[in-house]
Amino acid sequence: MNISNCFRTLLVFWAIACAGQHVEVIPDIAAAEAEYRDANEACLKNDPNLERDLFTADPELVRRRIHRAASLRDDAMTKKEVYLKAEIQRLQNLRSRLHPGEIGTIPTGAERRSLETQQAHNLAEQGKVEGELRDLPEGDESKRRLLDQERTDLINLQNTLSERLRSLDNIDNAQEAVQSAPGGDSLAQKLDEVVKLWEQERDSANRQRAHWAQLYTAMEQALVKKAPDPAAPRKVSPKKPSRSAQPAPASPPPSARAIGSGRTWAHVGGYES
């Protein structure tokens, strides 16, 4: 028999094997899981563009969006912790009902003895009813119907007891398969490992809740730093002079103009040559 199948068999027949005990199923575990799923979905669908609009949209509007996103995220993480705690409690209750011995098995001996005692008593009662039916005189049909109904009820009870005994046999076989498997751990050890994993997930959710709160606080602080201070004076950048306002280049001296034109001018006694 496969080890995983053995483990599932032990869990399925758990309620039958615990003599005089009642398996406590946490009634709110399904509701806690549903509430967490709904809160997480609402958080994911709330505002997917918040980071993109952080420094571009209206600051007051963005601040309100940050507060709403932080509230939805905190609600989702709180409900996740509640759901994880419910799962851990359910597993711990199951673990506490295992046999306190080292091997950590479900006790079936006491339940088997109780069922066998009931079965013997039922067979004795069934024999008495069948004897009364044999000795019943002809014509007493009303009493015969009552005895027939009683015998039918005893037969049905006998079948139920036999089915429960077969269930105990399946549990014993599964436990023997788990214990005899090479390197296999006991059911108690497997449950301890499962509980440890759920506890790690719960602690991680607790840390994530604090980290999300710090993230939204940092987003709001960054929004405050980015917003301009209305009391601060505005800086005026100096204007560059336009091309039309630039001064015209200075005219070259007369000698440079003369040289540039290829002619030589000489002033001698007021004449040009």
LUMTI-58452 format. One record per residue (C-alpha): x, y, z. Coordinates in steps of 0.02 Angstrom, whole numbers, padded with zeros to 5 digits, always signed. Last residue first. Layout:
% LUMTI-58452
XYZ...
***
This chain:
% LUMTI-58452
+02307+05477-02719+02188+05580-02616+02217+05761-02587+02207+05860-02425+02390+05899-02417+02436+05721-02432+02308+05594-02370+02353+05428-02440+02231+05290-02487+02285+05121-02549+02166+05010-02645+02137+04819-02634+01966+04833-02547+02023+04742-02389+02170+04857-02370+02057+05008-02376+01934+04935-02253+02073+04888-02135+02146+05063-02146+01976+05140-02111+01955+05041-01947+01836+04890-01943+01655+04922-01896+01601+04849-01729+01482+04699-01731+01300+04739-01699+01240+04723-01521+01127+04570-01477+00945+04617-01448+00882+04536-01608+00959+04368-01562+00866+04364-01399+00953+04381-01234+00940+04225-01125+00817+04243-00984+00876+04211-00808+00780+04070-00719+00657+04128-00590+00651+04019-00434+00485+04018-00347+00482+04077-00169+00434+03942-00038+00267+03968+00047+00172+03850-00072+00292+03706-00036+00291+03587-00185+00232+03404-00161+00372+03276-00180+00412+03266+00005+00229+03236+00052+00208+03102-00082+00366+03015-00022+00295+03011+00154+00132+02935+00088+00227+02800-00007+00336+02763+00145+00181+02736+00252+00110+02622+00118+00268+02517+00120+00281+02511+00310+00104+02442+00322+00145+02311+00190+00300+02258+00287+00202+02239+00449+00072+02127+00366+00208+02028+00280+00287+01988+00448+00123+01917+00515+00095+01820+00355+00269+01743+00372+00229+01691+00551+00070+01606+00490+00161+01519+00348+00292+01456+00470+00154+01392+00583+00074+01301+00436+00239+01215+00396+00265+01165+00578+00090+01091+00587+00128+00984+00434+00291+00924+00510+00206+00880+00674+00070+00788+00578+00201+00683+00490+00289+00647+00653+00126+00591+00735+00085+00479+00586+00252+00392+00606+00395+00424+00488+00449+00305+00352+00632+00266+00328+00591+00096+00260+00401+00068+00274+00356-00045+00421+00277+00093+00523+00173+00162+00381+00116-00011+00325+00072-00060+00503-00031+00097+00522-00125+00062+00361-00161-00117+00411-00224-00062+00582-00334+00071+00503-00407-00054+00378-00445-00176+00519-00531-00038+00616-00640-00004+00464-00684-00189+00457-00740-00178+00638-00849-00028+00595-00930-00125+00452-00965-00274+00567-01048-00160+00694-01158-00084+00559-01207-00257+00495-01255-00311+00670-01360-00156+00692-01453-00197+00532-01481-00375+00593-01545-00312+00761-01666-00193+00675-01731-00334+00564-01755-00447+00717-01854-00310+00803-01964-00286+00649-01997-00473+00639-02039-00477+00825-02164-00335+00805-02242-00416+00651-02257-00581+00745-02342-00493+00889-02475-00423+00772-02493-00589+00679-02542-00695+00829-02633-00828+00724-02511-00971+00741-02420-00989+00905-02251-00903+00933-02119-01028+00986-02015-01005+00828-02033-00817+00835-01986-00815+01018-01827-00912+00977-01785-00789+00836-01803-00645+00959-01690-00730+01087-01556-00767+00957-01557-00586+00899-01532-00529+01077-01381-00644+01096-01310-00585+00930-01329-00405+00986-01240-00438+01150-01095-00520+01057-01084-00375+00934-01088-00246+01072-00944-00334+01159-00849-00345+00994-00875-00160+00963-00810-00113+01135-00658-00226+01117-00619-00149+00946-00636+00027+01012-00516-00010+01154-00389-00089+01036-00395+00044+00900-00280+00177+00972-00219+00288+00828-00030+00281+00817+00109+00395+00878+00256+00274+00882+00325+00346+01043+00166+00326+01143+00039+00464+01174-00085+00384+01053-00151+00516+00936-00289+00631+00992-00172+00780+01019-00119+00776+00835-00298+00797+00774-00324+00944+00889-00158+01017+00832-00211+00998+00650-00374+01091+00680-00286+01226+00780-00160+01253+00642-00296+01270+00511-00390+01395+00620-00231+01495+00648-00202+01501+00460-00377+01569+00429-00361+01703+00563-00189+01754+00495-00262+01769+00320-00404+01875+00388-00279+01998+00461-00178+02000+00299-00333+02041+00196-00389+02179+00316-00215+02255+00315-00213+02257+00125-00385+02336+00115-00338+02473+00240-00172+02510+00154-00257+02523-00015-00388+02642+00056-00257+02752+00140-00151+02758-00019-00303+02806-00123-00342+02946-00002-00165+03011-00019-00176+03000-00209-00330+03111-00206-00241+03239-00097-00087+03234-00208-00184+03257-00373-00109+03137-00499+00068+03132-00568+00179+03084-00422+00092+02924-00362-00005+02893-00522+00101+02745-00579+00111+02671-00405-00078+02680-00382-00119+02604-00551-00181+02433-00488-00307+02512-00369-00432+02391-00288-00420+02229-00387-00283+02150-00281-00360+02208-00116-00533+02146-00162-00460+01977-00210-00369+01966-00043-00526+02010+00054-00628+01879-00040-00498+01742-00015-00480+01784+00171-00667+01782+00199-00683+01614+00112-00543+01539+00217-00621+01602+00379-00792+01536+00327-00719+01364+00293-00629+01364+00461-00780+01428+00557-00849+01262+00618-00684+01198+00689-00704+01010+00680-00693+00928+00851-00669+00740+00836-00774+00658+00970-00699+00530+01086-00769+00376+01171-00659+00264+01066-00567+00355+00927-00562+00236+00778-00722+00287+00691-00683+00471+00688-00510+00440+00615-00569+00332+00472-00535+00461+00338-00375+00524+00420-00297+00352+00431-00347+00312+00254-00264+00471+00192-00100+00422+00275-00109+00248+00203-00140+00319+00030+00014+00429+00050+00118+00278+00103+00064+00172-00046+00000+00000+00000
***
